[in-house]
């Protein structure tokens, strides 16, 4: 059985340090609040994000016995200590309350509350507390278990000096992380700028020998008309039969309105043309969910919104449907080169391009299939990811609660269409630039990880009391 004793670290202390159990420096405070107030409660956030006032709407008056908490006390959450729910009660929350599930402790005069806080924070040591959690339905970590944990403890002046330098270190580390976060935001903005330039015809040079986009659009319209006539004469099932499995257009009877001057948001090159998305697509429509969540262990992949990401399809937590169910949903079949767009919920606007080697699958009602037989599918994917298209998505949702993007709005969206040859040049250039952004992003994230590792290493050394103890001068110089 795991115990607090098993978590005590074997450290060779310097002569000025000693080992103590937390029970020697902590004493649980259990001052009952005689007049508890729902507007006077404390919350301890996960991931070592501190102690704060609990929102009033989360409280029920008189539901649980409350205890008064004082500034400077060490406090933690019994259920979530191992998830970083611990901290020090700040001065502005002095006199506030919490239940016994958030025990709070007075700290003896020979130990600073911050010393205990950093002991659990350093090296993410708090994660190891999951080993001692007890319970069946709900696991908790109780004070008597915490009391058995040993910590290295120097004299109070040494604690003050080390903590002062740790604060300096964290400030500098925080400054670096802020700068790295800013750099990541800059890379994100750079991606958007490249997509914006691409949609405005500014990313690559125009070739006067390219077939004008106006002729491409006429060819698309003629082919759609042919498919519509075929669908009317042969029937939908007949059209989808055969070796090529042609996909019927879904816009029959749907009016495509002429584009008005005020709908054109920016200028495009002379050999480009403005059109509506519905004019160039043979399918725009969402899927459906099988009745009774009729999933199977194998068969055809069934994509939900969590499987749709800008970088591609994610098969983690993928569902499958049988051949029978798949045939029943033949109007929402996914094919290679389809563009899949999330049209509801928190992932609204996320978009994936189905790879060229994909066979068949299906989608839920929260995912829209955008299919165009004669447009470069990679270019179409880039259009959907562009700031221009994304702004349209978020300005066109309807419904309360779980907002959705109506099919009709998508069909009527005005988009810029370049010549087919230029579409490929744009895709090539964007892939090159996005690869550059990927490398930048990877480098910045690596720097963030290294910065955090360095901080944790210094914290471990500073609080260990070992013969390799980091001096105050070392701490002050780190990240200088």
N, C-alpha and C positions, 0 to 999 in steps of 0.2 A: 504494500500500500504506500502511495506517495505521501510524504509529509513535509512540513516546513523545514525539518532538519535536513532532509535530502537536498534542499535548495540552497543551503548555506555554502558559500564559496570558500574554497581553500586558498587563502591569501597569506603570504609571508609579510607581516606588518613591520614597518619601521619602528624604532624604539619609542617614538613619540605618539604612536597610535595604539588603540586597543580594540578588541572585538567586544561588542555588546549585543544582546538580544533586543529586538525592538520593544519587547515587554518591559525593558529597563528604562526606556526613554519615552514610551507612549502610555497614556492612560485614557481610556474611552470616557468621553464626556456624555453624561446622561441626564442633563437638566431638562426636566419635562416642561413644556410650554403650557402655562396655565390658561392663556388666551390665544390659542392658535389661529392664525389668519392665512387663508388661501393665497393672499397677495404678499405673503412674506416667506416664500419657500425658496430653497436652494436646489440647483441642478448641477451635477458634475458631468461635463461633456466627455465623450469618448476621444481616443487618440491624443490624450494629454493636452486637450485644448482648454482646460481650466474650469473654474467654478463660476457660475453665473446665476442670476435670478431666474426662477422657473416661471414660464408664461402662466398667467392667471387662468387662461381657458383650460389648462391641463389639470387644474386642481378641483377637488371636491371637498367642501368644508366638512370637517368632523369625521372624515373617512378613516384616518389613521392617527395614532398617537404621534405627536411631533415633539422634537427635542431642540432646544436652543443651541445655536452654533455661534462661536466667537471668532473674531478675526485672528489669524495666525494659527488656527487649528489645522491639523492634517486631516483630510477627509477623503473617503473613497466610496465607490459603489460596490456593494457585496456581489452583485451579479456580473458586473462589468469591470472589475479591477484589472483583470487580465486583458482588457481591451482598451486600457488607457484611461479609465474613469477614476482619476485621483487628482488631488491638488491641494492647495492651501486656501482657506477661507479668506477672501480679501477684506480690506477695511470697510468697503462700502456695503458688505453683506453682514457686518457685525450685528448679532442679535436676530438674524434670520433663522429659519427652522428647516429641519429635514426629518424624515422618518428613520427608524432603526436600520433601514436598508441602506442608508447613507451614513454610516457611523463616522463620528468626528472625534479627534483625539487632542488632548493637551499634550504639549511636548516639554520635557524636562529642561531645566535651565542650562544643562551642559550639552544640549543638542539643538541646532537650528532646524525649524520646520523645513527650510529649503534643502538642508542636508538629506533629509529623508526623501523629499520629493525627487531630488536628482539621483539618489540611490536607485529608486525604481525606474527613473527615466533612462539612465545611462545604459547603453547597449540594448535598449528596449527590454530591460530585465523584467518589466511587468508582464510580458508575454508568457514568461515561464510560470506565472502564478496559476495558469490553467491546470497545472499538474496537481494543485492542492485543492481545487474547487470540489465541494461536496454537495451531494443531492442527486435525486433521480430526475424528476420532472424539470426542476430548476436548480442549477448548480450555483452555490454561493461560496464566498470566501469570508470566513468569520474572524473577528478580532483575535481570538485565542490562537488561530493559525498564524496570523501575522506576527504575533508576539514572539513566536519561536524562531523567526528569521534573524540571523546574525548580520550585523553591518559593521564595517570598520569605522572607528570614530576617533578623530584627533581632538586636540583641545579646541576650545571655542574660538580662539583667535585664528587658529589655522583654518577652521571651518569658514570663518568670515572672509579670510583672504582668498581661499580657493573659490568660494561662491561668488565673490566679487569679480574674479577673473573669468569664471564661467559665464557670468552675465555679460561681460565684455565680449567674450567669445561668441555667445549666442547672438548678440547684437550684430557683430560683424558677419556671422554666418547668415543671419536673417537678411542683412543687406545684400549679400551675394545671391541668396536664393531669390530675393525680389528682382535683382537684375537679371538673373537667368530666366525667371518667369516672364519678365518683360521681353527678353529675347525670343522666348517661345511664342509669345503673342505677336511679335514682329514677323516671325516665320509664317504664322497663320495668316497675317495680313498680306504677306508677300504672295502666298498661294492665291488668295482672293484677287490680288492685283493682277496676277498672271491670267487668271480666268476672265477677269473683266476686260483686259486688253484683248484676249482671244475673241470674246464675243463682240467686240467693237471693230474687229478687223485690223488691229494694230500690232498683233504679235508676229506675224510673218508678212512678207511682201506678196502683193498680188501679181499673178501672172496673166498678162493679156491674152495668152493662148488658151486659158481655161475656158471651158464651156460656161457661159453665164448661169448664175443660179436661177434666173427666171426660166430658162429652158429646162433645167433640172426639175423645177417645180411643176412645169407643164407635163413632163414625163411621168412624174409621180401621180398627178391627178388622172392622167390617162390610164395608168396601170390600176389605180384604185377603182376607176369606173369599170374597167374590164373585170376586176375581181367581184365587184358588186353585181354585175350582170351574170357572171358565172354562178355566184351564190344564189341569185334569184332563179336561175334555170335548173341548177343541179341540186340545190338544197345544201344546207350546211354540212350534213354528215358526209355527203358525197364529196364536197369540196375538201374536207379534211382527210378523206381517204386517199389511198395511193401512196407511192413511195416518197413524194416530195412533201406531203402533209402541208399544203398551203393553208395559211391562217386567214380566215375571212375578215374583212374590215367590219368595224362595229359602229360606223358613223352614219349608216343609212338612215335618212330621214332627219338627221341632225343638221340644222342650219349653221353654216359657217359664215359669219357676218363679214362684210368688207371691212378692211382696216381703215380706221379714221386717222387723220393727221395727228390728233392729240394723243393717240395711242403709241406713237413712235417716240421712244425715250432718248435715242441718241442717233447720230449719223453713222452710216455704214458705207463701205466702199461701193463704187458704182456697179461692180459686177455681182454684188450681193443683192438679196431681196428680202423684204419683210413678208412673213406669212404667219398663219396661225398653226399652233402645234397640231390641231386636229386635221389640218390639210396634208401633213406629211406622215401621219401615223395610220397604220392599218388596225391598231388596237390601242385604246386607252380605257382601262377598266380595272377595278379591284377584284379580289378573289372572294372566297367565302369560307367559313369554318364548317367542317363536316358535322353533321347532326350528332349530338351527344359526344363531341370530341372523338369521333370515330377514327382514332389513330391505330397504327399497327406497328409491329416490331421491325418490319422491313417494307420494302416497296418503293414508292415514289417519294422523294423528299418534299416536305410541306413547309414552305418558308413563312415564318411569322416576322413581325417587325424586329424582334431581337436578333434575327438572322441577317438583317439587311444593314450593311455598313458601307460607307463611301469607298473603302478600299476593296470591297468585294463581299461575297457571301460568307457568312460565318456558320460553320456546321456544329458548333457547340450548342447543346440543348436542341438539336434538330428533331423534328417529328417526321413520321412517315405515314403515308396512307396506302391502302391496298389498291390493286389494279381496278377493282370494282368501284371503289369510291372515286378514284381518279377519273374513271370514265363518266361517272355521274357529274363530275365538275369539269366537263370538257370545254366549257366556255372560259375557264380561267387557267388554262394550261400555260406553263412557263417553258420557253424554248431558249436555245442558245442565242446570245446577242440581245435578249430583251433587257430593258432598263426597268428595275424594280424600285419603286419610290414609296417610302413610308408616308401615309397620308393622315395619320391620327396620332395622338398621344405625345409623349415627351420626346420621341425620336422622329417627330415630324420633319420631313425634308431630307432625312438620310436616304442615300440612294446607292444601289449596287448595279454593276453591269454583269449580266450572266455570262460566264466564260464560253468561248467558242466550242469547247469540247463537251458542253453540257448536253444531256439527252432530253429528259422531260421532268417536270415537277409541277407543283401547284403552290398557290399563295392564299393567305388568309384575307379577310375583308379589310384589314388594316394596311394592306400593301397593294399598290396600283401597278399594273403592267403597262409600260409604254413601249410600243413596238413600231418600228419603221423599217420596211423591207429595203428601201433604196437610199437611206441616209447612213453615213458612217456611224455605227453604233457607239464607238468610243467617243466620237464628237457629240452625239446626242447625250451621252452620260455627262460629258463636261458641261454641256448647256445646263443640265439640271443642277449641277453643283455650283454653277456660277452665281455670284452675288445678285445679279439681275433676276434669275429664276427663283432663288431662295427667298428674296424679298417678296416676290409675287406670291409664293406659297404661304408665307406667314401673314400676308395681307388678305388672303382669299379664303381662310378657313371659316367654317360655320359651325354652329351648335354649341351648347353649353356643356361644361365639364370636359368631356373628351372631344376636343375639336377635330374636325375633319375637313379634308380638301375635296370639294365636289368635282366629279368627273367633268361636268359642263365647263367649270372654270378652267380646267386644264386644257380642254379642247379649244377654248377661245383665246388662250394665251398667245400674244404676239411675240414671235421670236425672229432673230436674224438668221438667214440661211446663206452660207457661202457656197461657191462652186464645190463640187464633190472632190476635185483634186486638192483644193485648198483645205478642205476639211481634214484630209490626211496629213497635210503639212502642219496644220495647227495641232493635231493630236501628237505628232512626232515631237514638235517643239515643247508642248506642255509636258509630255512624259519626261523629256530631258530636264526641264526646269523643276518639275515636281520631285524628280530623283535628287536633284541638288538640294531641295528643301528637306527631303527625307534625311539626307546626310547631316545637314545643319541641325535638324531637330534631334537626331540621334546623339550628336556631339554635345548639345546643350543638356539633354537629359542625363548623359553620362557625367557631365560636370556637376549636376545637381546631386546625383548619387554619391559621387566622390566627396562632395562637400559635406553631405550628411554622414558619411562613413568617418570622415576626419573628425567631425564634431563628436560623434559617438565614441571614437577611440580615445580622444582627449578626455572626455567625461569619465570613461572607464579608468584611465590611468590616474586622473586627478582624485577620484573618490575611492580608489582601491587601497591606498595606504601601503602599497607594496614597495619593494626596494627600487622599483623602476618609477617611482612617483614623479609626476610631472611638476616642475617647479612653477611658481607664480609667474616668473619671467617667461617661461615656455608658453604658458597659457596666454599671456598678454601678447606674445609675438605671433601666435597662430593666426593665420588669415589676415595678418597686418598688410 
